[in-house]
Amino acid sequence: MNIALIAHDKMKQDMVNFTTAYQYVLSEHHLYATGTTGSKIRKATGMDVHLFQSGPLGGDQQIGAMIANNEMDMVIFFRDPLTAQPHEPDISALMRLCDVYHIPLATNIAASEIFIRGLENGDFQWRDIVKQKKEKEKA
Ligand SMILES: O=C(CO)COP(=O)(O)O
């Protein structure tokens, strides 16, 4: 599974705690992140995380491009609902693409914990079927 991890500044410590706690699950998957979030996860856990640009510099859009190409299976995004972000249009666009392509999106830690349980149970394997089907359609 390809999983995107993103956290706004005030939520980054939560993301570090979350990825540390669930490293045993997340390390089984391919991890992608916006720049600053990913650096902090790498430093705290030592996990291999592909780093995109920082969010305000285009990182959300890079993850959106993966979604549009059917390459991202899940987005875990600890949003800060109380702070205005300069790149709000990029954030909305990323969430919109999740809805367009039916990509599971958790925007807070409570939902993310349920996603982790689902990952452990294999509840997201339908994504492999969708990907295979789309690949066949392309061929
Ligand atoms: O702003 C972000 C997502 O919208 C996160 O970006 P950083 O991980 O680079 O701080």
The ligand as a Gaussian input file, in Angstrom:
#p B3LYP/6-31G(d) Opt

LIG

0 1
 O        1.361000      22.134000       4.815000
 C        1.293000      20.934000       4.822000
 C        0.134000      20.239000       4.250000
 O       -0.847000      21.083000       3.739000
 C        2.382000      20.118000       5.387000
 O        3.608000      20.459000       4.809000
 P        4.963000      20.167000       5.583000
 O        4.946000      18.736000       5.971000
 O        6.063000      20.466000       4.631000
 O        4.973000      21.089000       6.782000

